[in-house]
């Protein structure tokens, strides 16, 4: 860091980096164990029933002895980035200024690798916190092409996953939900530059992105819920190891017991 000058004031350093000075003093507040526990319970319900909204999740929890009102469930869901009747967790309120695209997969025969990819984000729990996982999957072979983990729901980790996937191949169609990450011009322009057709799930259609919903259930039931990771480092290693297993070893009934890699890779 040859540019660093120890004599610069905090204000001068902030100005050079084009950031708000107050952000340099900010220390993130750790969530309470009660909040973490409640988010984990909501995650379990939502993973099993992705078409449940806040009202149904509230009823489901209350019937099982978990006392919580709908307003609190809505707050947790916002912080988790999930919304009912939407296959992904990707932010229930997309920006109205951002253009959405039609769903292109209805009635489409998907017969080969790289014909259709899907992308989505999900909530990944830890013992005392959580992370977010984004993945790109090939629809035909179920092969996970790329993935990223982050502790915040910001745009960069989505772009990094997409750029890494495009470094390996180019799909004809890219499918997602209508969340704010996927309607952002930063994301859609990346696809348009490659002449990729953009497809987005229909509003209120929980099964339009069913392939990646099944992936999330596999990841959570076969790894995350079993391991109860404590640190981001442990989550990254665990998810990396699981996706290697998922791609290369795990047989899929829909693939006649082949692994995704056997179908996707030449």
Backbone as CSV, one residue per row, in Angstrom:
resi,resn,N_x,N_y,N_z,CA_x,CA_y,CA_z,C_x,C_y,C_z
1,UNK,0.841,-1.189,0.000,0.000,0.000,0.000,0.885,1.251,0.000
2,UNK,1.547,1.544,-1.122,2.487,2.650,-1.196,1.816,4.001,-1.043
3,UNK,0.496,4.054,-1.298,-0.198,5.341,-1.251,-0.503,5.747,0.175
4,UNK,-0.388,4.817,1.126,-0.847,5.090,2.487,0.045,6.118,3.165
5,UNK,-0.545,7.126,3.751,0.165,8.171,4.479,-0.354,8.191,5.907
6,UNK,0.477,7.795,6.892,0.005,7.724,8.280,-0.386,9.070,8.857
7,UNK,0.013,10.154,8.183,-0.310,11.486,8.688,-1.689,11.965,8.240
8,UNK,-2.328,11.215,7.328,-3.657,11.609,6.872,-4.664,11.450,7.996
9,UNK,-5.570,12.411,8.117,-6.635,12.294,9.095,-7.670,11.282,8.611
10,UNK,-8.532,10.838,9.523,-9.594,9.900,9.157,-10.480,10.500,8.065
11,UNK,-10.800,11.796,8.199,-11.643,12.462,7.207,-10.987,12.459,5.835
12,UNK,-9.671,12.753,5.805,-8.944,12.772,4.519,-8.883,11.371,3.907
13,UNK,-8.682,10.358,4.741,-8.647,8.990,4.237,-10.012,8.590,3.659
14,UNK,-11.081,8.986,4.354,-12.429,8.670,3.883,-12.711,9.341,2.549
15,UNK,-12.279,10.598,2.416,-12.487,11.322,1.162,-11.735,10.668,0.009
16,UNK,-10.521,10.197,0.270,-9.743,9.538,-0.776,-10.409,8.245,-1.239
17,UNK,-11.062,7.563,-0.307,-11.712,6.292,-0.625,-13.157,6.456,-1.054
18,UNK,-13.643,7.713,-1.036,-15.028,8.022,-1.414,-16.033,7.254,-0.565
19,UNK,-15.779,7.218,0.747,-16.713,6.571,1.647,-17.093,7.533,2.757
20,UNK,-18.203,7.237,3.410,-18.665,8.071,4.509,-17.771,7.860,5.724
21,UNK,-17.340,8.947,6.341,-16.425,8.850,7.476,-17.023,8.045,8.621
22,UNK,-18.337,8.168,8.830,-18.962,7.471,9.956,-18.890,5.959,9.807
23,UNK,-18.776,5.479,8.556,-18.714,4.042,8.354,-17.423,3.436,8.887
24,UNK,-16.396,4.278,9.014,-15.119,3.786,9.531,-15.200,3.469,11.015
25,UNK,-16.145,4.081,11.689,-16.295,3.851,13.120,-17.360,2.804,13.434
26,UNK,-18.072,2.375,12.425,-19.196,1.470,12.657,-18.717,0.063,12.999
27,UNK,-19.260,-0.485,14.051,-18.994,-1.861,14.419,-20.326,-2.617,14.398
28,UNK,-20.443,-3.627,13.553,-21.723,-4.331,13.442,-22.153,-4.933,14.768
29,UNK,-23.443,-4.817,15.038,-23.997,-5.360,16.267,-24.380,-6.812,16.030
30,UNK,-23.892,-7.691,16.882,-24.218,-9.103,16.742,-25.695,-9.333,17.072
31,UNK,-26.368,-10.157,16.293,-27.788,-10.425,16.569,-27.938,-11.190,17.880
32,UNK,-29.076,-11.024,18.514,-29.345,-11.758,19.742,-29.568,-13.229,19.413
33,UNK,-29.298,-14.096,20.389,-29.507,-15.525,20.175,-30.980,-15.829,19.908
34,UNK,-31.866,-15.031,20.511,-33.303,-15.214,20.283,-33.658,-14.936,18.823
35,UNK,-33.095,-13.837,18.271,-33.351,-13.514,16.867,-32.784,-14.592,15.940
36,UNK,-31.576,-15.053,16.257,-30.948,-16.091,15.432,-31.799,-17.355,15.450
37,UNK,-32.229,-17.749,16.633,-33.042,-18.958,16.767,-34.343,-18.831,15.973
38,UNK,-34.985,-17.663,16.043,-36.248,-17.486,15.340,-36.043,-17.512,13.827
39,UNK,-34.981,-16.895,13.349,-34.690,-16.932,11.911,-34.453,-18.364,11.454
40,UNK,-33.773,-19.137,12.284,-33.520,-20.529,11.915,-34.829,-21.316,11.820
41,UNK,-35.766,-21.052,12.739,-37.055,-21.744,12.686,-37.820,-21.352,11.422
42,UNK,-37.793,-20.060,11.100,-38.472,-19.589,9.894,-37.834,-20.200,8.653
43,UNK,-36.513,-20.294,8.651,-35.793,-20.887,7.524,-36.225,-22.331,7.299
44,UNK,-36.384,-23.096,8.383,-36.799,-24.492,8.256,-38.188,-24.606,7.625
45,UNK,-39.098,-23.740,8.075,-40.460,-23.763,7.527,-40.437,-23.354,6.060
46,UNK,-39.705,-22.282,5.757,-39.686,-21.755,4.391,-39.009,-22.726,3.421
47,UNK,-37.967,-23.410,3.884,-37.287,-24.379,3.027,-38.231,-25.526,2.656
48,UNK,-39.054,-25.924,3.604,-40.010,-27.008,3.348,-41.209,-26.539,2.542
49,UNK,-41.648,-25.281,2.817,-42.830,-24.736,2.150,-42.503,-23.348,1.569
50,UNK,-41.788,-23.279,0.448,-41.367,-21.986,-0.095,-42.516,-21.100,-0.570
51,UNK,-43.710,-21.671,-0.641,-44.891,-20.897,-1.049,-45.580,-20.259,0.157
52,UNK,-45.072,-20.478,1.369,-45.653,-19.860,2.552,-45.226,-18.402,2.667
53,UNK,-46.188,-17.533,2.923,-45.902,-16.150,3.251,-45.842,-15.981,4.761
54,UNK,-45.747,-14.734,5.207,-45.588,-14.467,6.631,-46.790,-14.949,7.449
55,UNK,-47.991,-14.846,6.899,-49.173,-15.260,7.643,-49.154,-16.767,7.909
56,UNK,-48.890,-17.546,6.873,-48.878,-18.998,7.046,-47.719,-19.443,7.941
57,UNK,-46.576,-18.785,7.803,-45.445,-19.151,8.660,-45.769,-18.846,10.116
58,UNK,-46.431,-17.713,10.367,-46.830,-17.371,11.734,-47.764,-18.430,12.306
59,UNK,-48.756,-18.823,11.533,-49.700,-19.850,11.975,-48.970,-21.170,12.232
60,UNK,-48.094,-21.541,11.322,-47.343,-22.794,11.439,-46.543,-22.818,12.742
61,UNK,-45.843,-21.720,13.038,-45.018,-21.661,14.247,-45.878,-21.662,15.508
62,UNK,-46.950,-20.871,15.496,-47.810,-20.796,16.676,-48.423,-22.156,17.022
63,UNK,-48.808,-22.906,15.993,-49.395,-24.223,16.231,-48.397,-25.196,16.835
64,UNK,-47.112,-24.885,16.693,-46.069,-25.759,17.229,-45.420,-25.175,18.487
65,UNK,-46.151,-24.264,19.121,-45.714,-23.747,20.413,-44.732,-22.602,20.368
66,UNK,-44.490,-22.053,19.178,-43.577,-20.912,19.061,-44.414,-19.633,19.051
67,UNK,-44.314,-18.844,20.107,-45.128,-17.636,20.211,-44.451,-16.480,19.469
68,UNK,-45.071,-16.064,18.385,-44.550,-14.954,17.593,-45.701,-14.373,16.786
69,UNK,-45.714,-13.051,16.615,-46.772,-12.439,15.830,-46.315,-12.216,14.389
70,UNK,-47.254,-11.914,13.539,-46.947,-11.798,12.115,-45.977,-10.657,11.828
71,UNK,-46.103,-9.544,12.563,-45.208,-8.412,12.333,-43.756,-8.807,12.572
72,UNK,-43.513,-9.601,13.609,-42.149,-10.049,13.891,-41.658,-11.007,12.810
73,UNK,-42.551,-11.883,12.341,-42.170,-12.798,11.260,-41.817,-12.018,10.002
74,UNK,-42.603,-10.989,9.695,-42.310,-10.167,8.520,-40.954,-9.484,8.641
75,UNK,-40.627,-9.003,9.834,-39.327,-8.358,10.048,-38.194,-9.350,9.824
76,UNK,-38.328,-10.538,10.400,-37.287,-11.549,10.215,-37.140,-11.927,8.744
77,UNK,-38.256,-12.075,8.055,-38.193,-12.460,6.646,-37.520,-11.388,5.804
78,UNK,-37.784,-10.118,6.126,-37.101,-9.031,5.405,-35.595,-9.115,5.615
79,UNK,-35.179,-9.330,6.857,-33.754,-9.404,7.159,-33.108,-10.635,6.539
80,UNK,-33.873,-11.697,6.392,-33.370,-12.915,5.773,-33.383,-12.829,4.258
81,UNK,-34.149,-11.866,3.725,-34.239,-11.712,2.280,-35.174,-12.705,1.636
82,UNK,-36.199,-13.167,2.352,-37.111,-14.144,1.773,-38.520,-13.577,1.694
83,UNK,-39.312,-14.160,0.801,-40.695,-13.728,0.625,-41.527,-14.925,0.216
84,UNK,-42.736,-15.003,0.710,-43.610,-16.105,0.350,-44.066,-16.020,-1.093
85,UNK,-44.472,-17.160,-1.635,-44.912,-17.280,-3.030,-43.856,-16.710,-3.960
86,UNK,-42.623,-17.089,-3.696,-41.499,-16.682,-4.526,-40.405,-17.695,-4.304
87,UNK,-39.875,-18.321,-5.361,-38.979,-19.429,-5.176,-37.656,-19.075,-4.560
88,UNK,-37.259,-17.811,-4.627,-35.987,-17.479,-4.051,-36.153,-16.577,-2.873
89,UNK,-35.086,-16.342,-2.119,-35.181,-15.463,-0.993,-34.892,-14.060,-1.401
90,UNK,-34.896,-13.800,-2.684,-34.246,-12.585,-3.118,-35.139,-11.364,-3.075
91,UNK,-35.382,-10.925,-1.852,-35.919,-9.614,-1.591,-37.286,-9.364,-2.202
92,UNK,-38.257,-9.374,-1.331,-39.641,-9.305,-1.753,-39.987,-8.027,-2.495
93,UNK,-39.257,-6.943,-2.212,-39.576,-5.675,-2.862,-38.527,-5.362,-3.924
94,UNK,-38.839,-5.623,-5.176,-37.896,-5.233,-6.212,-38.204,-3.800,-6.627
95,UNK,-37.192,-3.137,-7.119,-37.359,-1.734,-7.459,-38.257,-1.583,-8.675
96,UNK,-39.260,-0.757,-8.529,-40.223,-0.597,-9.609,-39.579,-0.015,-10.857
97,UNK,-38.482,0.728,-10.672,-37.811,1.342,-11.816,-37.068,0.296,-12.652
98,UNK,-36.847,-0.887,-12.098,-36.105,-1.909,-12.800,-37.047,-2.766,-13.643
99,UNK,-36.590,-3.051,-14.836,-37.404,-3.796,-15.788,-37.424,-5.277,-15.431
100,UNK,-38.587,-5.905,-15.500,-38.673,-7.348,-15.343,-38.906,-7.982,-16.705
101,UNK,-38.671,-9.296,-16.777,-38.700,-10.003,-18.047,-39.693,-11.158,-17.975
102,UNK,-40.196,-11.607,-19.112,-41.183,-12.704,-19.110,-40.535,-14.041,-18.743
103,UNK,-41.367,-14.952,-18.292,-40.918,-16.306,-17.984,-40.867,-17.101,-19.288
104,UNK,-39.682,-17.597,-19.628,-39.483,-18.224,-20.933,-39.502,-19.748,-20.902
105,UNK,-39.670,-20.342,-19.734,-39.505,-21.792,-19.633,-40.809,-22.571,-19.735
106,UNK,-41.939,-21.878,-19.684,-43.222,-22.584,-19.702,-43.400,-23.310,-21.045
107,UNK,-43.517,-24.631,-20.973,-43.698,-25.434,-22.180,-42.418,-25.688,-22.952
108,UNK,-41.288,-25.200,-22.455,-40.018,-25.368,-23.166,-39.418,-26.736,-22.867
109,UNK,-39.027,-27.447,-23.898,-38.327,-28.723,-23.717,-36.853,-28.428,-23.465
110,UNK,-36.380,-28.750,-22.272,-34.974,-28.506,-21.913,-34.236,-29.823,-22.112
111,UNK,-33.398,-29.884,-23.139,-32.863,-31.161,-23.620,-31.346,-31.263,-23.606
112,UNK,-30.631,-30.200,-23.159,-29.172,-30.232,-23.245,-28.554,-29.282,-22.219
113,UNK,-27.312,-29.555,-21.845,-26.601,-28.647,-20.943,-26.429,-27.265,-21.568
114,UNK,-26.394,-26.270,-20.715,-26.189,-24.867,-21.100,-27.324,-24.287,-21.942
115,UNK,-28.420,-24.980,-21.992,-29.606,-24.413,-22.640,-30.273,-23.422,-21.682
116,UNK,-30.420,-23.834,-20.430,-31.029,-22.984,-19.401,-30.220,-23.080,-18.115
117,UNK,-29.875,-21.929,-17.563,-29.300,-21.864,-16.224,-30.303,-21.177,-15.306
118,UNK,-30.140,-21.405,-14.006,-30.945,-20.700,-13.006,-30.024,-20.155,-11.930
119,UNK,-30.423,-19.047,-11.331,-29.657,-18.437,-10.247,-30.616,-18.053,-9.126
120,UNK,-30.146,-18.167,-7.902,-30.982,-17.810,-6.763,-30.103,-17.607,-5.534
121,UNK,-30.707,-17.059,-4.480,-30.021,-16.803,-3.217,-30.811,-17.479,-2.102
122,UNK,-30.103,-18.035,-1.129,-30.780,-18.612,0.025,-30.072,-18.242,1.318
123,UNK,-30.805,-18.381,2.409,-30.316,-18.110,3.763,-29.611,-19.354,4.297
124,UNK,-28.395,-19.183,4.832,-27.632,-20.290,5.393,-27.387,-20.016,6.875
125,UNK,-27.865,-20.884,7.720,-27.761,-20.625,9.153,-26.436,-21.102,9.733
126,UNK,-25.990,-20.399,10.788,-24.884,-20.828,11.624,-25.393,-20.881,13.060
127,UNK,-24.579,-21.339,13.986,-25.035,-21.482,15.366,-25.477,-20.154,15.956
128,UNK,-24.720,-19.077,15.681,-25.042,-17.798,16.290,-25.173,-16.665,15.274
129,UNK,-25.304,-17.008,14.011,-25.426,-15.981,12.985,-25.950,-16.638,11.714
130,UNK,-25.717,-16.003,10.573,-26.154,-16.578,9.307,-25.348,-15.975,8.166
131,UNK,-25.449,-16.598,7.003,-24.820,-16.102,5.790,-25.833,-16.235,4.650
132,UNK,-25.442,-15.773,3.468,-26.276,-15.905,2.275,-25.482,-16.634,1.203
133,UNK,-26.151,-17.544,0.524,-25.535,-18.349,-0.522,-26.230,-18.081,-1.847
134,UNK,-25.445,-17.780,-2.882,-25.980,-17.644,-4.236,-25.356,-18.752,-5.078
135,UNK,-26.149,-19.339,-5.957,-25.633,-20.414,-6.806,-26.215,-20.301,-8.204
136,UNK,-25.417,-20.745,-9.167,-25.840,-20.847,-10.565,-25.858,-22.332,-10.912
137,UNK,-26.999,-22.817,-11.412,-27.145,-24.248,-11.699,-27.608,-24.453,-13.138
138,UNK,-27.084,-25.492,-13.758,-27.549,-25.872,-15.094,-28.831,-26.681,-14.945
139,UNK,-29.893,-26.226,-15.586,-31.226,-26.807,-15.387,-31.273,-28.269,-15.830
140,UNK,-30.675,-28.572,-16.968,-30.781,-29.922,-17.545,-30.032,-30.961,-16.714
141,UNK,-28.792,-30.640,-16.327,-27.947,-31.625,-15.650,-27.957,-31.508,-14.134
142,UNK,-28.517,-30.411,-13.597,-28.512,-30.109,-12.157,-27.112,-29.777,-11.646
143,UNK,-26.182,-29.500,-12.547,-24.796,-29.227,-12.167,-24.662,-27.810,-11.612
144,UNK,-24.050,-27.670,-10.436,-23.806,-26.347,-9.848,-22.547,-25.782,-10.489
145,UNK,-22.725,-24.741,-11.274,-21.624,-24.186,-12.061,-20.763,-23.252,-11.223
146,UNK,-21.390,-22.445,-10.381,-20.630,-21.562,-9.501,-21.484,-21.196,-8.300
147,UNK,-20.821,-20.692,-7.263,-21.533,-20.280,-6.052,-20.664,-19.290,-5.283
148,UNK,-21.310,-18.541,-4.408,-20.611,-17.576,-3.546,-21.353,-17.483,-2.221
149,UNK,-20.625,-17.227,-1.161,-21.198,-16.975,0.161,-20.818,-15.582,0.618
150,UNK,-21.722,-14.921,1.333,-21.401,-13.624,1.918,-22.240,-13.445,3.177
151,UNK,-21.810,-12.518,4.013,-22.537,-12.242,5.253,-23.552,-11.122,5.079
152,UNK,-23.556,-10.491,3.908,-24.524,-9.431,3.634,-25.140,-9.662,2.262
153,UNK,-26.376,-9.162,2.098,-27.086,-9.310,0.828,-26.772,-8.138,-0.092
154,UNK,-25.556,-8.084,-0.579,-25.155,-7.004,-1.469,-24.920,-7.560,-2.869
155,UNK,-24.801,-6.659,-3.832,-24.711,-7.052,-5.237,-23.413,-7.787,-5.614
156,UNK,-22.256,-7.425,-5.051,-21.003,-8.022,-5.535,-20.956,-9.537,-5.526
157,UNK,-21.484,-10.192,-4.489,-21.324,-11.648,-4.462,-22.183,-12.324,-5.532
158,UNK,-23.278,-11.683,-5.922,-24.088,-12.206,-7.021,-23.321,-12.076,-8.343
159,UNK,-22.732,-10.915,-8.550,-21.968,-10.687,-9.783,-20.752,-11.600,-9.874
160,UNK,-20.072,-11.812,-8.755,-18.899,-12.694,-8.761,-19.294,-14.110,-9.165
161,UNK,-20.406,-14.599,-8.612,-20.860,-15.944,-8.968,-21.225,-16.022,-10.445
162,UNK,-21.901,-14.987,-10.950,-22.323,-14.993,-12.348,-21.124,-14.892,-13.289
163,UNK,-20.168,-14.038,-12.931,-18.988,-13.882,-13.780,-18.160,-15.162,-13.834
164,UNK,-18.049,-15.853,-12.703,-17.302,-17.108,-12.684,-18.008,-18.167,-13.525
165,UNK,-19.332,-18.197,-13.456,-20.079,-19.152,-14.264,-19.883,-18.873,-15.750
166,UNK,-19.956,-17.604,-16.118,-19.799,-17.233,-17.535,-18.373,-17.452,-18.025
167,UNK,-17.436,-17.557,-17.098,-16.067,-17.889,-17.481,-15.922,-19.342,-17.907
168,UNK,-16.949,-20.154,-17.609,-16.900,-21.572,-17.969,-17.735,-21.895,-19.204
169,UNK,-18.868,-21.210,-19.354,-19.762,-21.471,-20.493,-20.763,-20.322,-20.587
170,UNK,-21.610,-20.380,-21.606,-22.646,-19.358,-21.790,-23.975,-20.048,-22.050
171,UNK,-24.986,-19.774,-21.223,-26.296,-20.398,-21.449,-27.079,-19.654,-22.525
172,UNK,-28.082,-20.303,-23.060,-28.989,-19.625,-23.983,-29.990,-18.776,-23.203
173,UNK,-30.444,-19.300,-22.043,-31.453,-18.624,-21.211,-30.974,-18.616,-19.770
174,UNK,-31.152,-17.493,-19.081,-30.838,-17.380,-17.662,-32.118,-17.088,-16.908
175,UNK,-32.486,-17.951,-15.968,-33.737,-17.780,-15.227,-33.469,-17.376,-13.779
176,UNK,-34.316,-16.493,-13.255,-34.209,-16.045,-11.869,-35.593,-15.614,-11.398
177,UNK,-35.662,-15.185,-10.122,-36.888,-14.541,-9.686,-36.807,-13.056,-10.026
178,UNK,-37.762,-12.273,-9.541,-37.817,-10.846,-9.863,-37.214,-9.983,-8.751
179,UNK,-36.331,-10.570,-7.951,-35.722,-9.835,-6.853,-34.834,-8.692,-7.321
180,UNK,-34.488,-7.827,-6.387,-33.769,-6.600,-6.729,-32.386,-6.855,-7.309
181,UNK,-31.734,-7.947,-6.898,-30.423,-8.245,-7.477,-30.547,-8.576,-8.960
182,UNK,-31.590,-9.335,-9.297,-31.705,-9.868,-10.658,-32.433,-8.937,-11.627
183,UNK,-33.048,-7.888,-11.103,-33.622,-6.862,-11.979,-32.691,-5.664,-12.108
184,UNK,-31.591,-5.677,-11.366,-30.635,-4.574,-11.437,-29.963,-4.536,-12.815
185,UNK,-29.832,-3.363,-13.421,-29.137,-3.265,-14.711,-27.705,-3.791,-14.658
186,UNK,-27.065,-3.702,-13.495,-25.702,-4.229,-13.361,-25.669,-5.710,-13.684
187,UNK,-26.701,-6.417,-13.233,-26.795,-7.856,-13.495,-27.312,-8.136,-14.907
188,UNK,-28.399,-7.500,-15.299,-28.991,-7.802,-16.607,-28.079,-7.388,-17.757
189,UNK,-27.331,-6.308,-17.578,-26.403,-5.885,-18.634,-25.307,-6.928,-18.845
190,UNK,-24.904,-7.585,-17.757,-23.887,-8.633,-17.862,-24.378,-9.760,-18.765
191,UNK,-25.670,-10.068,-18.682,-26.241,-11.119,-19.520,-26.445,-10.645,-20.958
192,UNK,-26.904,-9.408,-21.090,-27.145,-8.879,-22.433,-25.863,-8.799,-23.256
193,UNK,-24.754,-8.521,-22.584,-23.469,-8.460,-23.291,-23.117,-9.794,-23.935
194,UNK,-23.655,-10.887,-23.381,-23.395,-12.227,-23.919,-24.548,-12.732,-24.779
195,UNK,-25.525,-11.874,-25.058,-26.700,-12.264,-25.845,-27.464,-13.420,-25.195
196,UNK,-27.558,-13.382,-23.876,-28.294,-14.392,-23.131,-29.732,-13.919,-22.938
197,UNK,-30.690,-14.760,-23.247,-32.094,-14.412,-23.023,-32.390,-14.450,-21.526
198,UNK,-33.096,-13.438,-21.048,-33.382,-13.313,-19.618,-34.810,-13.770,-19.342
199,UNK,-34.932,-14.709,-18.421,-36.240,-15.240,-18.016,-36.430,-14.993,-16.526
200,UNK,-37.638,-14.586,-16.140,-37.925,-14.352,-14.726,-39.229,-15.040,-14.341
201,UNK,-39.215,-15.630,-13.138,-40.389,-16.333,-12.645,-41.603,-15.428,-12.636
202,UNK,-42.752,-16.012,-12.922,-43.992,-15.261,-12.833,-44.317,-14.944,-11.392
203,UNK,-44.856,-13.777,-11.154,-45.222,-13.369,-9.795,-46.269,-14.325,-9.231
204,UNK,-45.989,-14.822,-8.033,-46.927,-15.722,-7.393,-46.818,-17.166,-7.842
205,UNK,-45.782,-17.502,-8.631,-45.622,-18.883,-9.100,-44.412,-19.500,-8.409
206,UNK,-44.671,-20.240,-7.349,-43.611,-20.749,-6.491,-42.795,-21.864,-7.132
207,UNK,-43.274,-22.462,-8.219,-42.577,-23.606,-8.801,-41.848,-23.258,-10.095
208,UNK,-41.821,-21.997,-10.481,-41.178,-21.623,-11.743,-39.673,-21.852,-11.720
209,UNK,-39.070,-21.889,-10.538,-37.628,-22.119,-10.430,-37.373,-23.349,-9.570
210,UNK,-38.157,-24.397,-9.801,-38.173,-25.570,-8.940,-36.827,-26.268,-8.867
211,UNK,-36.030,-26.224,-9.926,-34.751,-26.932,-9.925,-33.825,-26.395,-8.835
212,UNK,-33.745,-25.092,-8.707,-32.857,-24.544,-7.689,-33.489,-24.614,-6.305
213,UNK,-34.823,-24.649,-6.220,-35.461,-24.870,-4.927,-35.101,-26.250,-4.388
214,UNK,-35.069,-27.236,-5.258,-34.664,-28.579,-4.839,-33.209,-28.588,-4.400
215,UNK,-32.368,-27.805,-5.068,-30.966,-27.699,-4.662,-30.860,-27.167,-3.243
216,UNK,-31.630,-26.104,-2.931,-31.570,-25.534,-1.576,-31.990,-26.553,-0.533
217,UNK,-33.016,-27.321,-0.816,-33.437,-28.340,0.150,-32.336,-29.377,0.357
218,UNK,-31.687,-29.784,-0.731,-30.597,-30.752,-0.615,-29.457,-30.197,0.225
219,UNK,-29.046,-28.976,-0.073,-27.936,-28.354,0.659,-28.244,-28.307,2.154
220,UNK,-29.453,-27.910,2.489,-29.783,-27.708,3.908,-30.009,-29.019,4.647
221,UNK,-30.803,-29.921,4.055,-31.103,-31.176,4.754,-29.911,-32.131,4.784
222,UNK,-29.054,-32.070,3.760,-27.953,-33.017,3.672,-26.640,-32.466,4.216
223,UNK,-26.616,-31.164,4.529,-25.368,-30.601,5.034,-25.590,-29.572,6.142
224,UNK,-26.204,-28.437,5.821,-26.282,-27.314,6.760,-26.964,-27.697,8.065
225,UNK,-28.135,-28.321,8.000,-28.876,-28.659,9.213,-28.180,-29.754,10.019
226,UNK,-27.391,-30.576,9.346,-26.690,-31.659,10.032,-25.420,-31.181,10.727
227,UNK,-24.760,-30.195,10.144,-23.430,-29.795,10.627,-23.474,-28.682,11.671
228,UNK,-24.447,-27.781,11.599,-24.540,-26.653,12.535,-23.206,-25.902,12.624
229,UNK,-22.800,-25.304,11.521,-21.522,-24.594,11.451,-21.490,-23.386,12.386
230,UNK,-20.289,-23.093,12.897,-20.133,-22.005,13.865,-19.519,-20.743,13.267
231,UNK,-18.746,-20.871,12.196,-18.016,-19.723,11.652,-18.191,-19.648,10.145
232,UNK,-18.033,-18.445,9.566,-18.089,-18.328,8.106,-17.066,-19.223,7.410
233,UNK,-15.894,-19.348,7.995,-14.867,-20.201,7.388,-15.337,-21.652,7.311
234,UNK,-15.970,-22.113,8.392,-16.467,-23.489,8.405,-17.592,-23.672,7.386
235,UNK,-18.465,-22.664,7.263,-19.544,-22.736,6.276,-18.967,-22.842,4.869
236,UNK,-17.970,-22.005,4.567,-17.384,-22.017,3.221,-16.790,-23.384,2.890
237,UNK,-16.055,-23.950,3.834,-15.460,-25.263,3.590,-16.551,-26.322,3.446
238,UNK,-17.557,-26.256,4.315,-18.628,-27.240,4.255,-19.410,-27.175,2.961
239,UNK,-19.761,-25.965,2.520,-20.511,-25.804,1.271,-19.656,-26.231,0.079
240,UNK,-18.373,-25.869,0.106,-17.479,-26.287,-0.987,-17.414,-27.817,-1.075
241,UNK,-17.225,-28.475,0.064,-17.151,-29.938,0.065,-18.478,-30.558,-0.377
242,UNK,-19.595,-29.944,0.057,-20.891,-30.509,-0.312,-21.122,-30.398,-1.811
243,UNK,-20.792,-29.255,-2.406,-21.027,-29.101,-3.840,-20.125,-30.015,-4.666
244,UNK,-18.928,-30.300,-4.178,-18.091,-31.294,-4.863,-18.783,-32.655,-4.838
245,UNK,-19.283,-33.025,-3.657,-20.033,-34.283,-3.536,-21.284,-34.264,-4.411
246,UNK,-22.038,-33.162,-4.347,-23.289,-33.042,-5.101,-23.033,-33.169,-6.605
247,UNK,-22.033,-32.477,-7.112,-21.752,-32.477,-8.545,-21.169,-33.797,-9.038
248,UNK,-20.253,-34.358,-8.255,-19.439,-35.457,-8.769,-19.843,-36.854,-8.284
249,UNK,-20.532,-36.926,-7.149,-20.803,-38.247,-6.585,-22.284,-38.546,-6.370
250,UNK,-23.055,-37.556,-5.992,-24.436,-37.798,-5.584,-25.288,-38.232,-6.779
251,UNK,-25.866,-39.441,-6.750,-26.737,-39.868,-7.860,-28.083,-39.157,-7.793
252,UNK,-28.632,-38.843,-8.952,-29.929,-38.183,-9.032,-30.903,-39.101,-9.754
253,UNK,-32.032,-39.344,-9.117,-33.029,-40.221,-9.725,-33.493,-39.678,-11.075
254,UNK,-33.632,-38.332,-11.152,-34.092,-37.719,-12.408,-33.048,-37.837,-13.514
255,UNK,-31.812,-38.156,-13.139,-30.736,-38.332,-14.126,-30.399,-39.813,-14.295
256,UNK,-31.350,-40.681,-13.953,-31.150,-42.126,-14.021,-29.951,-42.544,-13.189
257,UNK,-29.831,-41.927,-12.007,-28.800,-42.208,-11.010,-27.391,-41.803,-11.447
258,UNK,-27.275,-40.985,-12.467,-25.996,-40.367,-12.784,-25.781,-39.158,-11.897
259,UNK,-24.528,-38.748,-11.757,-24.232,-37.502,-11.060,-24.377,-36.349,-12.048
260,UNK,-24.593,-35.111,-11.561,-24.674,-33.965,-12.478,-23.429,-33.825,-13.360
261,UNK,-22.255,-34.079,-12.810,-21.024,-33.922,-13.589,-20.988,-34.889,-14.764
262,UNK,-21.517,-36.085,-14.578,-21.525,-37.066,-15.659,-22.396,-36.612,-16.830
263,UNK,-23.408,-35.793,-16.535,-24.296,-35.311,-17.585,-23.792,-33.982,-18.153
264,UNK,-23.283,-33.112,-17.280,-22.913,-31.762,-17.720,-21.571,-31.718,-18.437
265,UNK,-20.559,-32.401,-17.886,-19.222,-32.275,-18.425,-19.033,-33.196,-19.625
266,UNK,-18.296,-32.725,-20.639,-18.091,-33.543,-21.840,-17.212,-34.766,-21.559
